[in-house]
Amino acid sequence: MKKYSMLEDSPGKSLFFFALPMILGNLFQQFYSTVDSIIVGQFVGEDALAAIGASYSLTTVFIMIAIGGGIGSSVIISQYLGAGLYGKMKTSVYTALISFLAVSIFMGAVGLVFGRSILTALNTPGNILSDALLYLNIYFVGLPFLFMYNILSSIFNAMGNSKTPLYLLIFSSLFNIGMDLALVRGFGFGIAGAAIATVLAQGISAVVSFLLLMRALKAHRTEEESIRETVQYSAELQTADQRGQKRIRLFDVQMLGSMIRVAIPSMLQQSIVSIGMLLVQSVVNGYGSSVLAGYTAGTRIESICIVPMIATGNAVSTFTAQNLGAGKPERVKKGYFAAVRMAAVFAVIICLSLTLFHEAIIGAFLEESSGQAAFETGNAYLSFIAFFFICIGVKAITDGVLRGAGDVVVFTLANLVNLGIRVTVAFVCSPLWGVRAVWFAIPMGWTTNFLISFVRYRSGKWSRKRLIKTGEEE
């Protein structure tokens, strides 16, 4: 397959062929997460599926924080790459890896200490509390591997390489499914087997990803860097290295500050669905484990359906960062409309698929002996949400432009409003509408988020934001 340049080729083609491996990779990631649920639901039971559902919203928050942090740091990496500042690009990569490794260790420790308290605060049904806590504890032990794997994938994408994360995800998915079957069905480890399989699969992928990234960085030779950077660094080069090479720094506090500026809103944007799920989990838990099992099945399918939209938005973020770094804001606008057309096609396909096959899909997660409430909840959820994926599509794409430009204030506000609407409607309206209030709130939040971000996009102010300094500015 031809490799399309984000700086030179057709915006539509370059975005599509860059986003496609990201979509396939994320689908594989969601696929094996879904297989976890199917295997547990079929071979362990409804309560075990509900236990995974009770912990899923919390574990997804941590993964989305990792993805958001990776995307935030990738904006800086992409802008340095677009500007041709390869030495600084390498420093930004090392800074991101060191910083987020420390964050992941801290978050894993916090999760181990407060996991039970969080589950209790979410009104997790007593009959599944111990299983949910067991799943969480194994997950938190392996969190640094899970976290770093997602950060490494974002760095590869920032460097214009979306194929390597895809290949690793295919390996990780197949390995995870095999381990699921062996540990859950073969050895009877139950819900613990599903958690161990996930940690092992992503742990191996994280180590391989790191080794491949180090090799990829070495491919950007310092000769290439010196051609691009000699003008601004000539005095330093003469004193620091008589051979004409500039030493690459492993950590830069100023770069970390720029990353944090974009990473925090990116974490929020990536986590908004998961945080919303977590905060309204107590609403769903209040209806019992059978409803929770059906809701879990529905949200697993939703998480698969939003993959093309989120991946397209992330591709737009990288496309925007590289083109603004190269001084080409007009290409960003062309890429925006190309991405919207892509999202519209995805939305139609998803809507038709869920409308026609939602009963069979939900049935795959549940035993025949499962309660009627589980089937009714899952089918009602998918039947409703099927018509609204275009909303998250245009939201993700518009957010991607603002994030790629480093225009974070309105971007952050829009996502906070999204979260506020989802939580408020779920809590206030559930006494009137029942558990359906949880999913009625979803398109309300997506649409409002899009409208706020779109007003900012139309203003054009995002195109004048600067996150990096070029040689002339330094």
N, C-alpha and C positions, 0 to 999 in steps of 0.2 A: 504494500500500500504506500502510495506517495505521501511524503511528509510535507504538510502545508505550513507555510510561514505565517504567523499571526501578524507580522509587520508588512508583508508584501502581497500575499495571495488574497483571493476573494474572501471577504469577512465571513460570508455564509459558509463556504466550504471549509475554511480553516477552523471555524468554530465547531462545525459539525464533526469533522474528523478528529478534532482534539477532544470534544465532549464525549464522543462515542465510546472510547475505552474507559472513560470515567463512569459513564452510565453502566456499561457492562460490568465493570469492577464493583461498583456499589450494589448492583443487582446481585452479584455473587455473594457479597457480604450480607445483604439482607436475606438472600436465599438460604444460606446455611443457618442464619439466625432463625428463619422460619422453619427449617427442617428440625432444628432443636425442639421447637414447640410441637411439631407434628409427631416426632418420635416419642417425646415425653407424653403427649396427650394420648397417643395410641397404645403405648406399652406400659405406662405407669398409671395414667388416669387423669380424670378431670381436675381433681384437687392439685395434682402436681403441675398441670398446665396453668391453673390459677396462681400457684405459687410463683412460677416464672413470670406471669403477668404482673404480680404484685411487685416483683423486684425489677422487672424490665424497664419501667418508666424511670427508675432511679439509675440503673446501669446505663441507659441510653443518654441520660444527661451527661454522665462522665465522658462517654464516647463523643458526644456532640461538642463538648468543651474541647476535647482534643482536636476534633476536626476543625472547629472554629479557630482555635489557636494556630493550627497549621495553616489555615487559609489566611489568617491575619499576618503571619510572618511571611507567607508566600507572596503577599502583595509587595513587600519590600524587596524580596529576592527577585521577583519578576521585573520590578522597575529598574533595579540595577542591571539585570540581564538585558532589558530593552535599551538601556543607555550604554551598554557595552562596557560597564565597569566590573570586570570579572573578579578582580581581587576583592572588591567590596561585596560582591555577590557571595563569594566563599565565606567571608567573615560573617555575613548575615546568616548563612546556613549553620555554621558552627554555633553562633550565638543562640539561634532558635533551638538546636538540639540540646545544648547544655541547660538552657532555661526550662524547657518543658520536661526534661527528665527529672529535674528537681521538683517541679510542680506535681508530676505524676506520683512520685514517691510520697510527697506530703498528702495528696488527696487519697491515696490508698490507705495510709495510716488513719486519716480522719474517718474514712468509710468503715474500717475495721472497728474503730472505737464506738461510733455512733450509729452503726447499721440497725441494731435492734430498736433504738430509740426512734429512728426515722420511720421504720416499718410500723411501729406502734402508733406514732403520731398520724400516720396515714390510714388508721383504722383497718389495718390488714386483718382479715378474719382469723380467729384464733386457730382454726383447724388447719391452716396453711402457713402459720407464722414461722414454725421451726424450719420447714422446707425452704421458705423464701430466704430466711436468714442464712442457711447453709449455702445456698446458691450465691448470695451476696458476698459472703466471707471468702469463698474460693475466688470469686471475681476480683475482689479488692486485692488479694495477694498477687494476682497476675496483672494488676492495673498498669504498672510501668510498661510492660510489654504491649498491652493493648493500646495504651496511650501513644507510645513512641511509634508504633506501626502506622497509626493514622497521621502523625506528624510527618513521618518520612514519606508517606504517599503524597501529602500536600506539597512537600519540597520537590519531589519528582515532577509533579504537575506544574509547579512554578517555573521549572527549568524547561518546560515544553515537552516533557516526556510523560505522557499519560498511559503508555503501553506497559511499562515495567510494573506499576501498581496493579494493572489488570492481570498480568501473568501471575503475580504473587497471590492475588486474591483467588484466582482459579485454583491454584495449588492449595491455598488455605481452606477454601470451601470444601474441596474434595477430601482433604485430610480430616477436616472437622466432621464431615458427614460419616466418614469411615470410623472415626473414633466414637462418635455418637452411637452408632449401631453396636460397636464392640462393647463400650462401657455401659450403656443404658440397657440394651437388649441382651447382649451376650453375657456380661458379668453382673448384671442386675444392680448397678450402682445408682440407678434412679436419677434424681435431679442433680446429684453431685457429679455424675458422669457427664451430663450436658455441660456443666460449668467447666470441668476439667478439660473437656474436648476443645472448648472455645479458647481457653487460656493457652493450651499447647499449640494449637494451630496458629494463633496470632503471634505467639512467642517465637516460634521458628521463623515465621514470615518477617518479624521485626529484625531479627539478627541478619537474615539474608538481605533485607532491604538496606540495612546500614552498610553492609559490605559492598553492595552494588553502588550505593551513593558515593562512598569514598572513592571507588574506581571512576565513577562518572565525573567527580570533581577534579581528579587528576588529569582527565582528558582535556580540561580547559587549561592549557599550558601557560606558564608565566610569560612566555614569549608573546602570546596573544594578549595577555594582560598589559604587557609593557607597551605594545603598539597603541593600545587604547588609552592607557593611563600615564604614559611617560610625561605628557605635557604638564599635568597638574602635580605630578609627584617627582619631577626631575631632580629637584634639590635633595629630597629625601632619598631617592634612589642612589644618588652619588655617594651619600654619606653612610647609608645603611647597608648597602650591598654593592661593592665595586664591580660585580659581574653584571649589574644592570637589572636585577630582579628585586621586587619589593616583597618583603616578608609578610605573609598572610597572618593576621591576628586571629586568635581563636575566640575572643569575646570582646564585644564592644558595647558599652553601656548606652551610648547614644542610639545605636541601632536598636537595642532592646527597648528603649523608650519609644521609638517610632513603631516598633512591632506591637507593643502593648496598646498604643493608641488605636491601632486597627484591630488587634486581636480581641480586645474586650467586646467591642460591638459585634465582631464576627462570631465570637463564642455565643453571644446572646442570640444572634440571628440563627445560628445553627442549632442552638439549644431550645429555641422558642417552642417548638412542637413538644419536645421532651419535658421541658419545664412545665408547660401547660398540662401535659399528661400527668406529671408528678403531682402538681397542685390540685388537680381535680380527681386524683386517684381515690381520695377519701370519699368523694361522692359516689363513685362506682363501687368501692368496697362496701359501702353501706347497703347495697342491694344483694349482698351475699356472694359466695364463691361461684355459683353457677352463672350468674350474670357476668361476673368478672372473667370467667373462662371464655364466654362468648365475646366479650369486649376485647380480651387479649387477642383472640383469633382475628377480629376485625382490624385492630390496630397494627398487627403484624402485616396484614395485606396492605393497609394504608401506607405503612413505612416502605413497602416495595413500590407502590404506585407513585410516591413522591420522588423516588430516586431520579428519574429523568429530569424532573423540574429542578431539583437541588443541584444536580450535576451540571446542568446547563447554566444555572446561575453562577456556579463556581468557575466554569469555563469562561463565562463573560467577565468575571472578576480578573482572571489571569490575562485575558485578551485586553481588557481596559488598562491594567497596570503596565503591560508591555508597550502598548501603543502610546500611552501618555508619557512613559519614560522615553520613548523615541520621538516625542513631539508630534503625534498624529491623532489629535482628538476627533477629527472628522470620521476616521475609520471606526471609532468607538460607536458613533451613532448608527452607522451602517450595520455594525455587528449587533447592536441592540435589536433592531427590527428583524434581522435574520433570526435571532434567538427567539423572539416572540412567535414567529411563524413555526419554528420547531416545537415550541411548547404547545401551540394550538393543535398540532398534529398528534402529539403525545396524549393530550387531554381527550381527544375524540376516541382514540384507540382504547384508552383506559376506561372511559365511560361505557363504551359498548361492551367491553369484556366483563366488567363488573355487573352491568345490568343483566347480561345474559347468563352468567355463570356463578353468581354470588352464592347460591345454595350449595353447589358442588364444592366451591372453595372452602366455605365454612365447614362443610361436612368432613373435609380432609383433616381438620384439626381435632375433631371430637369423636369419642366413641359413640356407638349406637345407643348405649345406655345412658349417655349424658342427659342432663335435664333439659326439658323443652325451653326453659328460659335462656339457656346458653345458645341454642340454635336461633331463637327469635332475636336475641340481642345482636349476635353477629350479623345476621341477614339484614336487620333493620339499619345497622350502622353502615354496611357497604352499599345498600340500596340508596341511601341518602347521599353519602359523601361522593359517590361516583360522578355526580354532575358538577363538582366544584374544583376539580384539580387544575383547571385553567387559572383559577384565582391564585393558587400558590405558584403556578408557573410564572405568571407575569410579575408577581411579588419577588420571587427569587432572582429573576433576571434584572429587574430594576434595582434591587438591593445589590446585585453583583456589580453594576456600574458604579454605584456610590462607594462600595467597599473597595473596589479596584483603584478608585481615584483617591482613597483616603478621606473621603467626605463623610465623617462618621457621626456628626451631631444629629442630623435629621434621620439618618439611618438608624441610630440607636433609639431615638424617640419613636419612630414608626414601629419598631419591634417591641418596645415596651407597651405601646398602645395595643398591639396585637395580643400580647400576653394578658394585659389587663382585661380586655374584652372576653377572652376565652375563659378566664378564671371567674370573672364576675357573673357572666351569663350562666355558667355551669352551677355556681353556688346559689344564685338568686332564683333561677328558673327551674331547678330540679324539683322543688316541691310542687310545681305546677305541671311540668312536662315529663317528670320522671327522669330516668337515666338518659333519655333522648336529648335532654338539654346539653349534655356533654358534647355531643357531636353537632348539634345545631349551632353551637358557638364557634365551631372551627372556621367555616367560610366567612363568618362575620369578621373574625380577626384577620384572616388572610386578605380580604378585600380592603379593609381599612388600612392595613399596612401598605398595600400596593398604592392606594390613592395618595397617601402622605409622601411616600418615596417618589412617586411619579411627578408630583408637583415640583419636588426638588430637581429631578432629572430635567424637566422641561425648562427650569430656570437657567440651566447651563453652567451654574457656578461650580459644579463638581469638576469641570474641565480645567479650572484654573488652580486646583489644589496641587501642592508639591510635597512629597514625603521624603525625597532624596535630593542631594545636591550633586549637580554635574561638575565637571572640571572647571568650567568658567565661574561657577558660584563659589567654589572653594579657593 
